[in-house]
Amino acid sequence: MVLITFTWRYGGSQVFLYGSFNGWTDQLLMSLLEGSATVFQRIIDLPPGYHQYKFLIDGTWQVDQEQLCVQDEYGAINNLIFVKESDSTPSALLREDTQSKLVSGFVRSMHLEASSSLGLQLEPVMQLSANEIDVSRRRLFMLLSSSRADELIPNSGKVFALDSEVAVKQAFHIMYEQGLAVIPLWDERNAKMSGMLTASDFILILLKLHGSHSMLTNDELERHTVSAWKYRKFQLHAEVSGPMIPPNRRVLLQAGPDDSLKDVALLLLHNKISAVPLLHSPEDESCVQLLHTACLAGISQHICRHFRHSLEYLPLLKQPVGNLPLGTWAREVGGRASSRVLLTLYSRDLLSSALKLLIEGQVSSIPILDDDGALVNVYSRSDVTSLARGNVYARFRLDQMTMAQVLEVLDEASRDRCRTCTRFDSLYKIMELLSDPIVRRIVVIDPNSRQLEGIISLRDVFNLLLS
C-alpha cells in the first residue's frame, strides 16, 4: 500500500472524494489545508495500479482539469491516477504530461474497471488518428445515406403551417404560443407551400420598428400580411445588415420523405438554414402534404439512437470536444486557438445590440455574461418571440431594455434552454444535448468559475461529421 495525497485546489464549502478504490460508494471528507482558503486534501492508502476518482464540491460533481482524465462509455469523465510500487511519498498524483507517458502505448487496448457495483468500464481518452476519424465519418455517412427522411417523423405530434395572408402580429403571437422558431407558410391561392417564417423575420421587423416608427407601427403589424412582409424582406435585409447578407431566396427549399438523411443534412448545411419542410406530393398531383419540419436536431437524435450501445464503432463520438476541431472558442483552450471570434454580450447591454449582433454576426445564439465574465444565460434568435407576450415589443424601446430585463421576460422554458458542458465532455454527450430541438448551442464553461470557454453549435458538429 502507498500513501497518496489527493488535493482539490479550487475552493468550496464542503469537498468529498470518491473513487474506484472504494467502490464509488464511500464519501471521504477532505480537509481544508491549514493557512489556505481554497486548498483541500485527503491522504489515503492505495494499492499499486490504476485508480479513478472525482470530487463532490457542494453537491456538484467535478474533476481536476489539471490532472489526466478518463471517459466511460456513457461519456462521463473521471480523473485517473497511476500508483507505482516505488512511490513512497504522499504526493503520488502525477501531472498530465507525466501520466500520459506512462499510459501511452499500452493503455489504449486496456479497459479499467471502475467498480463492480456500477459495472462501468473506463478507458483513457486518446487522441484519434486521421484514419480513425475518417473511418468514423464513413460509417456515419453510410448510416445517413441509408436512412430516409421520413424516419424523422414522430409517431404522434402536430405539424403547423401558417396562411401566408395572416397578419404579421398574429403570426408571431402564434409562434410564441406554440413555442416555434420556424414555421412553413401556405399559399392558399396557388395551393402550395411558399416559404418559411422564422424568428429572424421577427428580429428584422423589430429592428425596423426601432429604426423608423412612422414606417411600421404596431397598428400596421396588424394590417401587414406575412406575404407582404416577405416581399419587402430583401430590401430590409440590405438596410439592416448591409451587402454581406445573401439575397432572399425566391424558391422554397424542401425535402421529400424518400430523401436520405445525408441529403437533408447537406441541404441544411450548404444553405445555412435551420429547417426545411418535409413535403409529400401525391402522384395524382392533388394538394401537397406537410409531413414534418426537418432539422439537424432530429438527425442528431437519429445518430445517437442508432449508436447509443455501440460507441466503439464510432470512436470519434467518444472524444472530448476539447480535442476536436469544432466550435468557437473565447481563448486558447487545449493548446489551440479558435479561428473565429466568439460573440458575447453582458447583462447590462441593450436588446438592440443583441438583435443586431444576431443578424449581422449571422449567429443563432449569444452568451450573456455578468460583469465578472461568468455565464448568466444564452439569448437565441428563437427567444425573440417571447417579446410577443403582452406586446412587450410594442411597449418598450429596444435601446431601453437591458439583457438582464429581457431574460426576465423569457418564459420558463426559454430560461432553462441554456445547456453547458466542459471541454472534457464527449462529442456523443454534446450530440445528445443538441438532439433537443430547442437547444441550438452548447456553451463550454470552466466548471469551477463558470467562465466562458467556447460555444458549439449543431452546424459545427455536422460540419465535422460530414466534412
Stockholm file with secondary structure:
# STOCKHOLM 1.0

chainA/1-467         MVLITFTWRYGGSQVFLYGSFNGWTDQLLMSLLEGSATVFQRIIDLPPGYHQYKFLIDGTWQVDQEQLCVQDEYGAINNLIFVKESDSTPSALLREDTQSKLVSGFVRSMHLEASSSLGLQLEPVMQLSANEIDVSRRRLFMLLSSSRADELIPNSGKVFALDSEVAVKQAFHIMYEQGLAVIPLWDERNAKMSGMLTASDFILILLKLHGSHSMLTNDELERHTVSAWKYRKFQLHAEVSGPMIPPNRRVLLQAGPDDSLKDVALLLLHNKISAVPLLHSPEDESCVQLLHTACLAGISQHICRHFRHSLEYLPLLKQPVGNLPLGTWAREVGGRASSRVLLTLYSRDLLSSALKLLIEGQVSSIPILDDDGALVNVYSRSDVTSLARGNVYARFRLDQMTMAQVLEVLDEASRDRCRTCTRFDSLYKIMELLSDPIVRRIVVIDPNSRQLEGIISLRDVFNLLLS
#=GR chainA/1-467 SS CEEEEEEECSCCSCEEEEEGGGTTTCCEECEECTTCSSCEEEEEEECSEEEEEEEEETTEEECCTTSCEEEETTSCEEEEEEECTTCCSSCCCCCHHHHHHHHTTTGGGCCEEEETTTTEEEEECCCCCHHHHHHHHHHHHHHHHHSBGGGGSCSSCCCCCEETTSBHHHHHHHHHHHTCSEEEEEETTTTEEEEEEEHHHHHHHHHHHHHCTTTSCHHHHHHSBHHHHHHHHHHHHHHHHCTTSCCCCSSCCCBCTTSBHHHHHHHHHHHTCSEEEEEECCTTCCCCEEEEEEEHHHHHHHHHHHHTTCGGGCGGGGSBGGGSSCSEESSCBTTBCCSSCCCCEETTSBHHHHHHHHHHTTCSEEEEECTTSBEEEEEEGGGGGGGGGGGHHHHSCTTTCBHHHHHHHSCHHHHTCCEEECTTSBHHHHHHHHTSTTCCEEEEECTTTCBEEEEEEHHHHHHHHHC
#=GC SS_cons         CEEEEEEECSCCSCEEEEEGGGTTTCCEECEECTTCSSCEEEEEEECSEEEEEEEEETTEEECCTTSCEEEETTSCEEEEEEECTTCCSSCCCCCHHHHHHHHTTTGGGCCEEEETTTTEEEEECCCCCHHHHHHHHHHHHHHHHHSBGGGGSCSSCCCCCEETTSBHHHHHHHHHHHTCSEEEEEETTTTEEEEEEEHHHHHHHHHHHHHCTTTSCHHHHHHSBHHHHHHHHHHHHHHHHCTTSCCCCSSCCCBCTTSBHHHHHHHHHHHTCSEEEEEECCTTCCCCEEEEEEEHHHHHHHHHHHHTTCGGGCGGGGSBGGGSSCSEESSCBTTBCCSSCCCCEETTSBHHHHHHHHHHTTCSEEEEECTTSBEEEEEEGGGGGGGGGGGHHHHSCTTTCBHHHHHHHSCHHHHTCCEEECTTSBHHHHHHHHTSTTCCEEEEECTTTCBEEEEEEHHHHHHHHHC
//
